[in-house]
Amino acid sequence: MGNISIMPVLISFVISAAAGPIVIPFLRKLKCGQTVRNDGPSTHLKKDGTPTMGGILILLSVVITTFFYLEEYPRTAPILFLTVGFGLVGFLDDYIKIVCRRSMGLAPWQKMAGQFLVTGIFAYYLLHYTDVSLAMRIPWTGGQYMDFGIWNLPILFFVVLGTVNGANFTDGLDGLAGSVTVIIAVFFTVVAVGWGSGIEPVTCAVAGALMGFLLFNVHPASVFMGDTGSLALGGFVAACGYMLQMPLYIAVAGSVYLIEVLSVIIQVLYYKCSRGRRIFRMAPLHHHFELCGWPETRIVAVFTVFTAVMCLVGLMGL
């Protein structure tokens, strides 16, 4: 069991760390530079032109590593599918936006259609090709489950799409999404190993891939993950939640995702209802703290520590 937990981390880390010096110059040569918004924090203007689409490093590492274990651990397949599926949607958006020089990337309806399609295939596979129930484990009840019947499927779409877009909103500072998600990956690994659920190779692979990616993504970042990486990570977290029948725990372990999404929703609603007033200086929430004078490294550290604490709370809820 120890080797099963350690080896995927090491393999994925080595692939990610070794591929970085090859992939990043290639992205720079393709001129896959990030265009920084003028209405964002002024400190971000110096990041203009930094290569993005670095999520390719994460996906490459996770896919290669998980394939070594796929035959012996078939329950990793749905997680790998949702991770790669959302990663491909993000890649198309990044590619059209940056390489094809179309500022909007995928049209909103195209992006949403892609997300619905990937989620639908995942749900169909879960229902027809696995023994995983959509009943949810309720935290702090001693192992009680709740089945919402006909509402299980709409809830699945809501949870998956909400998690994916929460991860996307979190990706706004150097190392933020990667640091938060590596803690969540460790949380799911602990649960998976403890329960013998058979998904630990992919959770370990994601943890290793992110540790390798963070070598190039911590402040000052030499590459950004882009939608390729952030959507893939959201898909990974959502898939783990459902494969472990723990989607409710995503709101605990992935509370930073939830807070980032809520900050945007609150900001938009309040802005419209108050005719132009704002609650936060800028949304998502990490930008609010930036404009309050916090350095990026402090925000990332605080959000990461908060995630670690919430993951411990989640483990107590088991």
N, C-alpha and C positions, 0 to 999 in steps of 0.2 A: 504493500500500500504506500509506503514511503517513497519508493522509486517512481510509482505511478504519479505521485503528486509533484515530485521534484524534477524529473526528467523533462516533461513538457514545458515547464517554466524555463529550464536551461536551454533547451533546443530553440524555443521561440525567441528567447532573449538574444541568443547568438545570431540567429537569422536576422532579426530586426537591427541589431547593432552593427552587424557586418554589411547589411544591405544599405544602410543609411548613407555612407560615403559614396555609394554607387548611384543610388536613386536620386538623392538631393541634387547633385550636379546635373543629372539628366533632366530633372524638372526645371532647373535654372536655365538649361540650354533650350528647353521648349518654351521658355518665357512664361512659365506657370506662376507668375507673381501675383500676390494678393493685392487687390486695390482697396486701400483704406478709405472709409467714408469720411468726408469732410465734417459731418455733423457729429462725429464721435469724439472721444477724448483726444486732445491735441497730442498727448504723449504717444499715440498710436501712429502718427503721421510718419515717423521714422521707420515704421515697419513696412511701408509701402514697397512692393516689389519682392518681399520675402516669398520664396517658393511655397505653394500650397499643394493640396492633393497628396500630402504626406501620409494620409490614411492608407495609401497603397502599401506602405511598409507594414502597417498593422495587419491588414488583410493577408498579405503574402505570408507573414510569419505564422498567423493563426491557421490558415488553410494548410500549409505544408506540414506543420506540427500535428494538427488534428488528424490528417490523413494517415499518419503512422498508427493511430489508435482506433480509426473508424470501424474497422471490421470487428475488433474485440469489444468496442464500446459504441454500439449503434445508436444509443440515446444521445450521442453528441451530434448526430446528423441534423435534427431539426434546429438546434442552436446554431450550427454552422450555416445552415440555409438562411435563417433570418438575419444573421450577421452579414453574410455575403450579399444577400438580396438587397438589404437596405444600403449596404456599401456601394452596390452597383447603381442604385438610384442616385446616391450622392455623387458618385463618380461622373455619371452623365450630366448632372447639374454643374459640377465643377468644370468638366471638359468643355461644355457648351459655353459656359460663362467666361472661362479663362483662355482656353486654347482657341476656340472659335470666335472669341471676342464679341460674344453676345451678352451684354451686361446683365440681362435678367436670368440667363441660364434657362432651365426648364420653365415653361409657363406654370403658374401655380396649380392649374388643373392637371397638368401632366405629372408634376411632382406628387400630388395627392393621389392620382390614379395609380402611379407606380407603387406608392406606399400601401394603398388598399389591395393591390394585386398581390404583393409579397405577403402581406398579412393574411389574406384570404387563403393562399396556398399553404401557409404555415398552419392555419386553423384546420384546413381540410386534412392535412397530413396528421395532425395531432388527434383528430377525431376518428380517422379511418385506419391509421397505420401504427398507432401506439396504444398502450394501455393507460396512458396518462389521462386522468379525469380533469375536467374543468372546475371541479369543486375546489374551493380555496381554503387553505389552512388559515384559521383565525388566530392572530397573535394573542398571547397571554391567556389562552383558554385550555392549555394542557393538551393540545393536539386535536381540537375540535375543527371540523370542516363545515363549510356552508356551500350548498349548491343552489344557484340562482335559476336553475331550470332553463327556460327559453331565453332568459336574459344573459346566459353565460357567453354566448357568441358576441352580442353587442358590447358587453363588458370587455371581452378580449380585445376587440378592435380599439376600444377607448383606451385601455391600458397600454397596448402596444404602441399605438400612434402617439399617445401622450408621452410615453417614456422616450420614444425616438426623438420627438421634437424637443423634449426637455434636455436631452443630451446635446442636441443641436444648439439650443440657447446657451448652454453652459460653456460651449467652445467659443470663448471670446477673449481669453487672456493666455499668455504663454504658459503652457503646462497645466492649465486648470482642468479641462475635461479629462486629460490623461491621468492626472494625479487622483482626481475624484474616482474615476472609473477603475483604476487599479485596486483601490481599497474595496470597491464593491465586488470586483472579481475575486479578491481574497475571501470576502465574506461568503460568496456562493461556493467557493472551493471548500471552505471549512464545513459548510452545511452538507455539500455533496459527499465529501469524504466521510463525515460522521454518519450519514445515512446510507452510504454505499449505493448512491443513486446512479452511478455510471456516467456522469457528465463531467467528472473532474478533469479529464484530459483537455477539454476545450476551455474550461474556466482557468486552468493553469496556463494554457497557451496564450490566452488573452492577457493575463497578468504579466507573463514574460515579454510578450510583444510590446506592451505599454511601457515596461521598464526600459526596454531597448529604445523605443521611440522617444521617451522623455530625455534621453541623452542629447537629443537634437532639438527638443521642443521646449525645454525649460528656458526661462528668461536669461539672456535675450535669445529668442528662438531662431534657429537657422532654417526651420521648416514648420509649416502649419499643417494640421491634419485635414482641414477642409471638410466639406459635407461628406466626402468619401469616408473619412474616419468617424466623424461625430454621429452620423446616421447609423453606421455599422455598430458602434458601441451601444447606442440606444437599442438596436435590435438584439444585440447580445444580452443586455440586461433584461429586457422583456422576455426573451426566450428562456433564459435561466429561471426567471420567476415562474413561468408556466410549467416548465419541465419538472420543477420541484413543488408544484402546486402552491407557490408562495407569491402570487402577484401582489397581494396586499402588503407584503414586506418590501416591495419596491419603493413604496411611499416612505418607508423608514430608512432602509439602507441607501436608497437613492433620493433622500430628502432634498439634496441640493438641486437635483433636476426639477423636483416639484416646486421648490421655492423660486427658482429662476423663471419657470413658466408662469407661476402665480404673479410674480412681480410684473411681468409683461401684461398679463390680463388686467390686473388692478390698475396699472398705469394707463392703459388704453381706455378702459371703462371710465375711470375718474376724469381723464382728459376730456372725453366726450360729454360726460354729465356736468362737468364744472365749466365747460366752454373754454378750455385752454389751460387750465391749471394742472399741475403735476404733483404727485405724492413723492416720487423719487426724482432725483436730479437727472437720472437716465436709467432706462431699463434695457436689458436684464439687470438684476440686482448688482452683479459684480461691477458694472459700470458706475452705479451710484456710489459705491465705495471708492472707486477711482477718483471720481469728481469731488469726493470728500477729502481727498489728499492721501489716501492709502496707496503705497507702492504695490505694483503687481505681485511681487513676491510675497508680500504680507497677505494679500487677499487669497492667493493660491494656498498658502500655508494654513490660514484660518479655515477655509472651505474644506481642505483636505482633512484637517484634524476633526472638524465638525462631522464629516462623513465617517471617519473612523469611530468616533463616539457613538454615532447613530447606528452603525453596524454592530457595535457591542450591545446596544439597546435591542437591536433586532435579534441577536443571538439569545438574549435573555428572554425574548418573547417566544422562543421555541419551546 
